[in-house]
Amino acid sequence: METIIANDATQYVKIAATLAQEFSKDAAERDKAGGTAKVQRDALRESGLLNLIIPKEYGGEGQPWSLVLKIARELAKTDAALGHLYGYHAFQTVLPHTAGTAKQKEYFYTQSAKNNWFWGNSSNPIEPSLIGRRQGDSFTLNGHNTFSTGAKDSDRLAITWYDNAEKTTFYLGIIPSSRQGVTINTDWDGMGQRQTDSGSVTFENVVVEADEVIDFTESKGTPFATFDAILSQIVLANVFVGSAEGALEEAKKYTIEKSRPWHLTNYEEAIDDPFIQRSYGDLWIDVQAAVQLVEKAGEKVDEAWAKERSLTEEERGETALFTGAANAFGTKVALHVTSEIFQVMGARSATRKNNFDRFWRNVRTHSLHNPIEYKRKNIGRWMLTGEYPTPTVYS
């Protein structure tokens, strides 16, 4: 695919829809195979979509988060793994912006746009499995990180580590994925998101230079420095809702073309059965509600993002409420829709050949990483006390 030059948001979405249509041709087969979606990742590289979130002054397209999220959702309609990879690419790309210095923001944005980098991550802030020892101005890393989404075939890795097992000091760095001593393992074996390459990365005497370590001096203590958790939540919310949209569309096609009416009814076509019609109506209503909520949350993200370091705790908190609600409701709707489609498609739909269960498996797999129960609790607490969710890596 040749690189496409787009002039407005509509064109970017059309590019994503064209890619999604192409990806859909072998999505079910690739899900069964697992591994790295190399051809599809290269198509994203050539599409011109990787630099959307990078400001124009640094060589990017200067588009809002709401558009990036819409594209992730569009891709997720046919392949949740690729929607996830694309959304997380954008999320990793901006880390020097939210957490680093103005100089680091300029450098990483400029180089990423210039070289069309595809970003991945190897970050595990919960567990001190990767330890870095300071040697002069640099660090030498040994250990591993799990759930390293998009690490395989990436150009840059956003990595986190601690200085000791007691987690005294936390560090964030950006390194080439090909750095000596970095081994990106092929051990991802999730039941869903089969091509996100979310396995482990092993680090053996990996050197992180001083200018690759994100300097928190300018961002420390600002609400904007914790914006990465909000971005992670809203990216995944769009992946979940896109999966629900895609599953419903696949089910509709199957029902129209292949479903048989129940033998105790007098209908010649399954689509004439009032039960089938009502069920599709209910599913469509649920999906539309979820779409509206993730889009509203995306607008809130745009507003907050534009304020950068001037973002207040209250503004950050309100954005977290909407993104948390979008993630929680999107998860709930997606799990319901991706399961309920079998009820309206019929027994013959539930085969390994059709692989329609991939939609549910994809949503279920990643929704477990950030349970919605805690988001619901946070929102409920805010309703009763006015207390916004405490900024953490998950809220």
C-alpha positions, 0 to 999 in steps of 0.5 A, spaced: 500 500 500 502 506 498 502 512 503 496 516 503 496 523 504 489 525 507 487 533 508 481 532 513 478 527 519 474 524 514 479 522 509 483 519 515 477 515 517 476 512 510 483 510 510 482 506 516 475 503 514 479 501 507 484 498 512 479 494 516 476 491 510 482 489 508 484 486 514 477 482 515 479 478 509 483 473 514 482 476 521 479 469 523 485 465 520 490 470 523 486 469 530 487 462 530 494 462 528 496 468 533 503 470 532 505 477 529 501 481 524 507 483 520 503 484 513 498 488 517 502 492 521 506 494 515 500 496 512 499 501 518 506 504 517 504 505 510 497 508 511 500 515 514 496 514 520 502 512 525 503 520 526 496 523 527 497 525 534 504 528 533 503 536 533 504 539 526 510 543 528 514 536 529 512 533 523 506 530 525 498 531 523 496 534 529 490 531 530 485 530 536 485 524 540 478 523 538 480 522 531 485 517 533 480 513 538 475 513 532 480 510 528 482 505 533 475 503 534 474 502 526 480 497 526 477 493 532 471 492 528 474 487 524 480 485 528 481 488 536 488 486 536 490 491 530 485 496 534 489 495 540 496 495 537 494 502 533 491 505 540 497 503 544 502 506 539 499 513 539 499 512 547 506 510 547 508 516 542 505 521 547 509 519 553 515 524 553 510 529 552 506 527 558 511 525 563 518 528 560 521 535 559 519 540 553 526 538 550 524 530 550 517 532 547 520 535 541 526 530 540 521 524 540 515 527 537 520 529 531 524 523 530 518 519 531 514 523 525 521 523 521 522 515 521 515 513 522 516 509 528 511 504 530 511 504 538 510 498 543 511 497 550 514 493 555 512 496 562 510 493 568 509 498 574 506 493 579 511 488 579 519 490 580 521 484 575 526 489 571 531 492 575 536 498 573 543 499 576 545 506 575 552 507 572 554 514 571 548 518 567 546 511 564 542 505 567 544 498 566 537 493 566 536 486 567 530 482 568 524 482 564 517 485 563 510 481 562 504 484 557 509 487 553 503 489 548 506 491 541 513 490 542 514 485 537 516 488 530 516 495 533 521 501 532 521 504 539 519 501 546 517 505 552 519 501 558 519 502 565 523 499 571 525 500 578 532 501 582 531 495 586 526 490 589 523 494 594 520 499 588 524 505 591 524 509 585 520 508 578 523 510 571 521 510 564 525 510 558 524 510 551 529 505 547 530 502 540 527 495 540 533 492 537 537 495 543 543 489 544 540 485 550 533 486 549 530 479 547 522 480 545 519 473 546 514 469 543 510 467 549 504 470 548 498 465 549 492 469 551 485 466 549 484 472 545 488 478 542 492 473 539 496 478 535 498 483 540 504 480 541 503 481 549 508 476 551 514 478 555 521 482 554 527 479 557 533 485 558 540 482 559 545 488 561 541 493 557 544 500 557 539 506 557 542 512 556 541 518 560 537 522 554 533 516 553 531 516 561 524 520 561 526 526 566 520 527 570 523 534 573 518 539 569 512 534 570 512 532 577 506 533 581 502 535 575 495 532 573 497 532 566 503 527 568 498 522 570 494 522 563 497 516 561 492 512 565 486 516 562 489 514 555 490 507 556 482 506 559 479 510 553 483 506 548 481 500 550 474 502 551 474 504 544 477 497 542 471 494 546 466 498 543 469 497 536 469 489 537 461 489 539 460 493 533 464 488 528 461 482 532 454 485 531 455 486 523 458 479 522 452 476 526 447 480 522 450 478 515 450 471 517 443 471 520 441 474 513 445 469 509 445 463 513 441 462 519 435 458 519 428 459 522 426 455 528 422 449 526 416 450 531 415 457 527 412 458 521 417 463 518 420 462 511 426 466 513 430 467 520 429 475 519 422 474 519 422 472 526 419 477 531 424 474 537 430 475 532 428 482 530 427 484 537 434 481 539 437 485 534 434 491 536 436 490 543 443 489 541 443 495 536 441 500 542 446 497 547 452 498 542 449 505 540 449 507 547 456 505 548 458 508 542 455 515 544 459 514 551 466 513 548 465 519 543 463 523 549 469 521 553 473 522 547 471 529 547 473 530 554 480 527 553 481 532 547 479 538 552 483 536 557 489 534 553 489 541 550 490 544 557 497 540 558 500 542 564 495 547 566 490 541 567 487 542 574 486 536 578 478 537 578 479 537 570 483 531 570 478 528 575 472 529 571 476 526 565 477 520 569 470 519 570 468 519 563 473 515 561 472 510 566 465 510 565 466 509 557 471 503 559 466 500 564 460 500 560 463 499 553 466 492 557 459 490 559 456 492 552 461 488 548 461 482 553 454 481 552 453 483 545 459 478 543 456 472 547 449 474 545 450 474 537 450 466 537 443 466 540 440 470 534 445 466 529 443 459 531 447 453 532 450 452 526 454 459 527 458 456 533 463 452 529 471 453 529 471 454 522 466 461 523 470 463 529 465 468 531 467 467 538 474 471 537 470 477 538 468 475 545 475 472 547 478 478 545 474 483 549 474 478 555 482 477 555 483 484 555 478 487 560 481 482 565 487 487 566 483 493 569 477 490 572 470 494 571 468 493 578 473 498 581 471 503 576 464 502 578 466 503 585 470 510 583 464 513 580 460 511 585 464 514 591 465 520 587 457 521 586 456 520 594 462 524 596 465 528 590 471 525 591 475 524 584 478 517 582 485 517 585 490 517 579 494 511 579 496 507 573 489 504 572 485 510 574 
